[in-house]
Amino acid sequence: MKKESEKTPIIADNISGYGLLDSITTPADVRKLRLDQLPELCADIRQYIIDHLSVNPGHFASSMGAVDIIVALHYVYDTPSDHLFWDVGHQAYAHKILTGRKEAFANQRKKGGISGFPSPLESEYDTFTTGHASNSISAALGRAIADRNTPGRETSKTVAVIGDASISGGLAFEGLNNVANNPNNLLIILNDNEMSIDANVGGLHSYLSELSTSAGYNKWRAKLYNAFRSKGVVTEEGKGRIQRFANSVKSLVSGKQNIFEGLNIRYFGPFDGNDVIKVVKILNDIKNMQTPRLLHLHTVKGKGYKPAEENPAKWHAPGVFDPETGEKICSDSKDSPIPWQEVFGRSLVELAKKDDRVMGVTAAMPSGTSISRLLEEFPDRTFDVGISEGHAVTFSAGLATGGKRPFTAIYSTFLQRAYDNIVNDVCIQGLPVTLCIDRAGIVGEDGVTHHGLLDIAFLRCIPNIKVASPADEETLRNLMFTSLHSDGPMAIRYPRGKAVNKDWQTDMKVIEIGKGRVITEVEGAEIAVLTIGPALHDAKKALDLLSDKGIKCDLYDMIWVKPLDTSLLEKISNTHKTVITVEDGVTTGGFGTAVTEWCRDHNKDLKVVVLGAPDSWLAHGSVGELKHDCGYDSDGIAKAIMSAL
């Protein structure tokens, strides 16, 4: 396996040698090409993506599969006057490349570079901020109706591009249910590659896999409607009745009920979404229709790169790789610690072997959360509910009412979508659901929509929940074991990336709820540093830096945000003048706020300095860079201690 240092990085101005793509600066240049040149342009874009992502990792397979759709959209539609809404947005790299960001693409997802997701702050071609699934239909519908009711914009066209996994999300269903309620010209493109990151699940996926529509039927239907309308047989007011009648005839002939046309959304497809010429012709045929419609396109995830086509799940975001061989290039040593989610996944299997009440639940992320480990061992006790985080939490609550002990693993940023479910379905009832919050804290290159910085603040205010964060693998395992042997809901948050120790499979034990631990205490220290979670290790480095200068500090791993270790706080307040809290989360309403509130409520004359993420949105960059900018890496902690002296 090659080392990462052997790769030659591509710099921002190294963009020649890509055929037709070299002449493309904006979508207007795409529209100057002949139709028969578009397959060549798609091939050039795919090579460009391969070359750049092999050295600067990003979302690979989904972007490769969507190239033809993106080229066709910019060829047919007058962007940015016409509006494109991307669902999630990790499939939109070709869109970025064609919309004035070709040179900047070499630095996408890097600090100071362009985002890995569409953002209106970055380009007028990006109509809406993306990053989370299932919102494109609702947002695009709003824009379509806004344009229709704005003088001078009535003829603008709006397109929502949504994946087959995203359309199974609850918000997408809400959008679909409302699409036909008001006059609009919305086109929904269903990019159907039969998977999200892991394999798709659910009845809608099975339905889409079998759905077909005759092109001849659609032509017959359009001709019949136009003939009736020209003779005055059908009015605009009676259009809905004709649609429902036609849908009934179609269902009778085909033997299938079309869910979209049942919602009064015209359905076209399925067609080959990787045939760019075919897609252009279809888009031109339906472009000017003044009614909501859905175009169903089949695509191949990883299209144009054989290793990704053969194993699209592993090529969702593969990291650095050799473009010639497809060989992954790993910078980690075999002796380095395993990722946090692997510690969780393996520990969950251990618990399940000891206690048959243990269940695992995730929302479309079995491999990302490592619940796939439990799936291999106990498939009947493992549930991937798809992109449905709210359902995942309420489903877990239902399991808990039946005497089960669900461990529900969801990324922090996506848990936000299930807040009402946490409050009403879990915490009000005091059910023993364990929320396993993966990717908590700064996540790095995926940026503002993916950072998990809010969970401490939004969970801490909920009655009847315990909130904890481990600093190491042993504590994570003990917290999971403790949750299994305690009552009521509990949240355990842990970050993205490698854990701490290589030897972590110690015997699990129950730890006391609401009790932190002393890491170091030095006689005469007037400053105490209180950390939650892996921030402990940055604090250790800071104290090591300062110890050579004779600066004395005490260090405590609090473990629990809720309930706080009040006896430890009482001791600290009686022996120190200043407390510095450190958390990988927002400072507004977070762990530091909890300590400040305790000091206020108990009339403690103790200065509290709160370190963490600021009350502003963080862009993308490496975890180290962003923590440094926020002032809570080891250097930032050391500076805070020096300032407090």
Residue pairs with C-beta under 8 A, 6 or more apart in sequence:
1 327
1 328
1 329
1 330
2 322
2 327
2 329
3 329
3 331
4 320
4 329
4 330
4 331
5 331
6 329
7 54
7 55
7 320
7 329
8 55
9 55
9 56
10 51
10 52
10 55
10 56
10 106
11 106
12 103
12 104
12 106
12 107
13 103
14 106
15 22
15 48
15 102
15 103
15 106
16 22
18 44
18 47
18 48
19 40
19 41
19 43
19 44
20 33
20 37
20 40
20 41
20 44
21 41
21 44
21 45
21 48
21 97
21 102
23 29
24 30
24 41
24 97
24 98
24 102
25 100
25 102
26 98
26 99
26 100
27 74
27 75
27 79
27 98
27 99
27 125
30 41
30 71
30 74
30 75
30 98
31 74
31 75
33 41
33 75
35 75
35 277
35 280
36 277
38 71
38 72
38 75
38 276
38 277
38 280
39 276
39 277
41 71
42 67
42 68
42 71
42 276
42 304
43 304
45 67
45 71
45 94
45 97
45 98
46 64
46 67
46 303
46 304
46 305
48 97
48 102
48 105
49 60
49 63
49 64
49 67
49 93
49 94
49 97
50 64
50 304
50 305
50 323
51 323
52 105
52 106
52 108
53 60
54 320
54 321
54 322
54 323
55 320
56 106
56 107
56 108
56 109
56 110
57 109
57 317
57 318
57 319
57 320
57 445
58 90
58 93
58 108
58 109
58 116
58 317
58 445
59 90
59 91
59 93
59 116
59 316
59 317
60 302
60 305
60 308
60 315
60 316
60 317
60 318
61 301
61 302
61 308
61 312
61 315
61 316
62 90
62 91
62 163
62 193
62 301
62 316
63 90
63 91
63 92
63 93
63 94
64 301
64 302
64 303
64 304
64 305
64 308
65 91
65 191
65 193
65 273
65 274
65 299
65 300
65 301
65 302
65 303
65 312
66 91
66 92
66 94
66 161
66 191
66 299
67 94
67 303
67 304
68 273
68 274
68 275
68 276
68 279
68 299
68 303
69 161
69 189
69 191
69 273
69 279
69 297
69 299
70 92
70 94
70 95
70 98
71 94
71 98
71 276
72 276
72 279
72 280
72 283
73 79
73 84
73 159
73 161
73 189
73 283
74 95
74 98
74 99
75 280
76 280
76 283
76 284
76 287
77 84
77 157
77 159
77 283
77 287
78 157
79 99
79 125
80 99
80 124
80 125
80 127
81 156
82 156
82 157
82 158
82 159
83 127
83 140
83 143
83 147
83 156
83 157
83 158
83 159
84 95
84 125
84 127
84 159
84 161
85 127
85 128
85 136
85 139
85 140
85 143
85 158
85 159
85 160
85 161
86 92
86 95
86 118
86 128
86 130
86 136
86 161
87 130
87 133
87 134
87 135
87 136
87 137
87 160
87 161
87 162
87 163
87 166
87 172
88 117
88 130
88 131
88 132
88 133
88 163
88 166
89 116
89 117
89 118
89 130
89 131
90 116
90 117
91 161
91 163
91 191
92 117
92 118
92 130
93 105
93 108
95 118
95 125
96 105
96 108
96 114
96 118
96 123
97 105
99 123
99 125
99 126
100 123
100 125
101 108
101 114
101 122
101 123
104 113
104 114
105 114
106 113
107 113
107 114
108 114
108 115
108 116
109 115
109 116
109 445
109 446
109 447
109 620
110 445
110 620
110 621
110 622
111 619
111 620
111 621
111 622
111 625
111 626
112 621
113 620
114 122
115 122
115 447
115 448
115 619
115 620
116 445
116 446
116 447
116 620
117 129
117 130
117 131
117 446
117 447
117 449
118 126
118 127
118 128
118 129
118 130
119 126
119 129
119 130
120 126
120 127
120 128
120 129
127 143
128 135
128 136
128 139
128 140
128 143
129 449
130 136
130 449
131 413
131 446
131 447
131 448
131 449
131 450
132 413
132 414
132 417
132 449
133 163
133 165
133 166
133 169
133 172
133 387
134 162
134 166
134 167
134 168
134 169
134 170
134 171
134 172
134 175
134 387
135 171
135 172
136 160
136 161
136 162
136 166
136 172
136 175
137 160
137 162
137 171
137 172
137 175
137 176
137 179
137 186
137 188
138 171
138 172
138 174
138 175
138 178
139 160
140 158
140 159
140 160
140 186
140 188
141 158
141 160
141 175
141 178
141 179
141 184
141 186
143 158
144 158
144 184
144 185
144 186
145 182
145 183
145 184
146 153
147 153
147 154
147 156
147 158
148 154
148 183
148 184
148 185
157 185
157 187
157 287
158 184
158 185
158 186
158 187
159 186
159 187
159 188
159 189
160 186
160 187
160 188
160 189
161 189
161 191
162 172
162 188
162 189
162 190
162 191
163 190
163 191
163 192
163 193
163 196
164 190
164 191
164 192
164 193
164 194
164 195
164 196
164 200
164 205
164 208
165 195
165 196
165 197
165 200
165 205
165 364
165 386
165 387
166 172
166 196
166 387
167 176
167 190
167 204
168 200
168 202
168 204
168 205
168 386
168 387
168 388
169 386
169 387
169 388
170 388
170 390
170 391
176 188
176 260
176 263
176 265
177 263
179 186
179 188
179 263
179 264
179 265
179 292
180 263
180 264
180 265
180 292
183 290
184 292
185 289
185 290
185 291
185 292
186 292
186 293
187 286
187 287
187 292
187 293
187 294
187 295
188 265
188 292
188 293
188 294
188 295
189 294
189 295
189 297
190 208
190 269
190 294
190 295
190 296
190 297
191 273
191 297
191 299
192 208
192 270
192 273
192 296
192 297
192 298
192 299
193 298
193 299
193 300
193 301
193 312
194 200
194 205
194 208
194 209
194 298
195 301
195 312
195 313
196 364
196 386
196 387
197 313
197 316
197 364
197 365
197 367
197 368
198 313
198 364
198 365
198 366
198 367
198 368
198 372
198 384
199 313
200 386
201 364
201 384
201 385
201 386
202 385
202 386
204 259
205 386
207 259
208 296
210 256
211 256
211 258
211 269
211 270
211 296
212 254
212 256
212 270
213 254
213 258
213 267
213 268
213 269
213 270
213 296
214 254
217 250
217 253
218 268
221 246
221 250
224 246
225 234
225 242
225 246
228 234
228 242
229 235
234 242
240 264
243 261
243 264
243 266
244 264
247 258
247 261
247 262
250 258
250 261
251 257
251 258
258 267
260 266
260 267
260 294
261 267
264 292
265 292
265 293
265 294
266 286
266 289
266 291
266 292
266 293
266 294
267 293
267 294
267 296
268 282
268 286
268 293
268 294
268 295
268 296
269 294
269 295
269 296
269 297
270 296
270 297
270 298
271 278
271 279
271 282
271 295
271 296
271 297
271 298
272 278
272 279
272 297
272 298
273 279
273 297
273 298
273 299
274 298
274 299
274 300
274 303
279 297
282 295
283 295
286 293
286 295
300 309
301 308
301 309
301 312
301 315
302 308
302 309
302 310
302 311
302 312
302 315
303 309
305 315
305 326
306 326
307 315
307 326
308 315
308 318
308 326
313 367
318 328
319 328
319 329
319 330
320 328
320 329
320 330
320 331
321 327
321 328
321 329
322 329
332 498
335 502
336 498
336 502
337 473
337 498
337 499
337 500
337 501
337 502
337 504
338 498
338 499
338 504
339 370
339 496
339 497
339 498
339 499
340 438
340 473
340 476
340 494
340 495
340 496
340 497
340 498
340 499
341 368
341 369
341 370
341 409
341 438
341 494
342 370
342 373
342 499
343 473
343 476
343 477
343 499
343 504
344 369
344 370
344 409
344 436
344 438
344 476
344 480
344 494
345 369
345 370
345 371
345 372
345 373
345 374
346 370
346 373
346 505
347 476
347 477
347 480
347 508
348 358
348 360
348 370
348 371
348 373
348 374
348 407
348 480
349 373
349 374
349 377
349 378
350 508
351 358
351 407
351 480
351 481
351 484
351 508
352 358
352 360
352 374
352 377
352 378
352 381
353 377
355 405
355 484
356 381
357 403
357 404
357 405
358 381
358 404
358 405
358 407
358 484
359 381
359 382
359 383
359 396
359 399
359 404
359 405
359 406
359 407
360 371
360 374
360 375
360 378
360 381
360 382
360 383
360 406
360 407
360 409
361 371
361 382
361 383
361 385
361 392
361 395
361 396
361 399
361 406
361 407
361 408
361 409
362 369
362 371
362 383
362 384
362 385
362 392
362 408
362 409
362 410
363 384
363 385
363 386
363 387
363 388
363 389
363 391
363 392
363 410
363 414
364 384
364 385
364 386
364 387
364 388
365 371
365 384
365 409
365 410
365 411
365 438
366 372
366 375
366 382
366 384
368 411
368 438
369 409
369 410
369 411
369 436
369 438
370 409
371 382
371 384
371 409
374 381
374 382
375 382
375 384
383 395
385 391
385 392
385 395
389 410
389 414
389 415
389 417
389 418
389 421
390 417
390 418
390 420
390 421
391 421
392 408
392 410
392 418
393 408
393 410
393 418
393 421
393 422
393 425
393 426
393 433
393 435
394 421
394 425
396 406
396 408
396 426
396 433
397 421
397 425
397 426
397 429
397 431
397 433
399 406
399 433
400 406
400 426
400 431
400 432
400 433
401 429
401 431
405 432
405 434
405 484
406 433
406 434
407 434
407 436
407 480
407 483
408 433
408 434
408 435
408 436
409 436
409 438
410 418
410 435
410 436
410 437
410 438
411 437
411 438
411 439
411 450
411 452
412 437
412 438
412 439
412 440
412 441
412 452
412 453
412 454
412 455
412 493
413 439
413 443
413 449
413 450
413 451
413 452
415 422
415 435
415 437
415 452
415 455
416 454
416 455
416 458
419 458
422 435
422 459
422 462
422 465
422 489
423 462
425 431
426 433
426 465
426 489
427 462
427 463
427 464
427 465
427 489
428 464
430 464
430 487
430 488
430 489
431 488
431 489
432 483
432 486
432 487
432 488
432 489
432 490
433 489
433 490
434 480
434 483
434 484
434 489
434 490
434 491
434 492
435 489
435 490
435 491
435 492
436 480
436 492
436 494
437 452
437 455
437 491
437 492
437 493
437 494
438 494
438 496
439 450
439 452
439 495
439 496
440 452
440 455
440 469
440 493
440 494
440 495
440 533
440 584
440 585
441 451
441 452
441 453
441 493
441 495
441 496
441 533
441 534
441 584
441 585
442 451
442 452
442 453
442 495
442 584
442 613
442 618
442 623
442 626
442 627
442 630
443 450
443 451
443 452
443 495
443 496
443 623
444 496
444 620
444 621
444 622
444 623
444 626
445 620
445 621
445 622
446 620
447 618
447 619
447 620
448 617
448 618
448 619
448 620
451 613
451 618
452 493
452 495
452 585
453 584
453 585
453 586
453 613
453 618
454 585
454 586
455 491
455 493
455 585
456 467
456 469
456 493
456 532
456 561
456 583
456 585
456 586
456 589
456 590
456 591
457 585
457 586
457 588
457 589
457 590
457 593
458 589
459 465
459 467
459 491
459 561
459 562
460 467
460 561
460 562
460 589
460 590
460 591
460 594
461 589
464 488
464 489
465 488
465 489
465 490
465 491
465 562
466 483
466 486
466 488
466 489
466 490
466 491
466 513
466 514
466 560
466 562
466 563
467 490
467 491
467 493
467 560
467 561
467 562
468 479
468 490
468 491
468 492
468 493
468 559
468 560
468 561
469 492
469 493
469 494
469 532
469 533
469 534
469 559
469 561
470 476
470 478
470 479
470 492
470 494
470 533
470 534
470 559
471 500
471 531
471 533
471 534
471 535
471 536
471 537
471 557
471 559
472 499
472 500
472 501
472 504
472 534
472 536
473 499
473 500
473 501
473 504
474 501
474 504
474 506
475 511
475 559
476 492
476 494
476 499
477 504
477 506
477 508
478 508
478 509
478 510
478 511
479 490
479 492
479 511
479 559
480 492
480 508
481 508
481 509
481 510
482 490
482 510
482 511
482 513
483 490
483 492
485 510
486 510
486 513
493 533
494 533
494 534
495 533
495 534
495 584
496 623
497 623
500 534
500 537
511 559
513 560
513 563
514 560
514 563
514 564
514 565
514 566
515 559
515 560
515 565
515 568
516 530
516 556
516 557
516 558
516 559
516 560
516 565
516 568
517 556
517 557
517 559
518 554
518 555
518 556
518 568
519 536
519 540
519 555
519 556
519 557
520 543
520 553
520 554
520 555
521 554
522 552
522 553
522 554
523 552
524 552
525 552
525 553
525 554
525 576
526 552
526 576
526 577
526 578
527 552
527 553
527 554
527 576
527 577
527 578
527 579
527 580
527 641
527 644
527 645
528 553
528 554
528 555
528 556
528 572
528 575
528 576
528 578
528 579
528 580
529 539
529 542
529 543
529 553
529 554
529 555
529 556
529 579
529 580
529 581
529 582
529 637
529 641
530 556
530 558
530 572
530 579
530 580
530 581
530 582
530 595
531 538
531 539
531 555
531 556
531 557
531 558
531 581
531 582
531 583
532 557
532 558
532 559
532 561
532 581
532 582
532 583
532 584
532 591
533 583
533 584
534 584
535 582
535 583
535 584
535 632
536 555
536 557
538 582
538 627
538 632
538 633
538 634
538 637
539 555
539 582
539 634
539 637
540 555
541 634
541 637
542 634
542 635
542 637
542 638
542 641
543 553
543 555
543 641
545 634
545 635
545 638
546 553
546 638
546 641
546 642
551 641
551 642
551 645
553 641
554 572
554 576
556 568
556 572
558 564
558 565
558 568
558 591
559 565
561 590
561 591
561 594
562 594
564 594
564 595
564 598
566 598
569 595
569 598
569 599
570 602
572 579
572 606
573 579
573 599
573 602
573 604
573 606
576 606
577 606
577 607
578 606
578 607
578 608
578 609
578 644
579 595
579 599
579 606
579 607
579 608
579 609
580 608
580 609
580 611
580 637
580 640
580 641
580 644
581 591
581 592
581 595
581 608
581 609
581 610
581 611
581 612
582 611
582 612
582 632
582 637
583 590
583 591
583 592
583 611
583 612
583 632
584 612
584 613
584 627
584 632
585 591
585 612
585 613
586 612
586 613
586 614
586 615
587 593
587 610
587 611
587 612
587 613
587 614
587 615
588 615
590 610
590 612
591 612
592 608
592 610
592 611
592 612
593 610
595 608
595 610
596 608
596 610
598 604
599 606
599 608
607 644
609 640
609 643
609 644
611 630
611 631
611 632
611 636
611 637
611 640
612 630
612 632
613 630
613 632
614 630
618 626
618 629
618 630
621 629
624 633
627 633
627 636
628 635
628 636
630 636
631 639
631 640
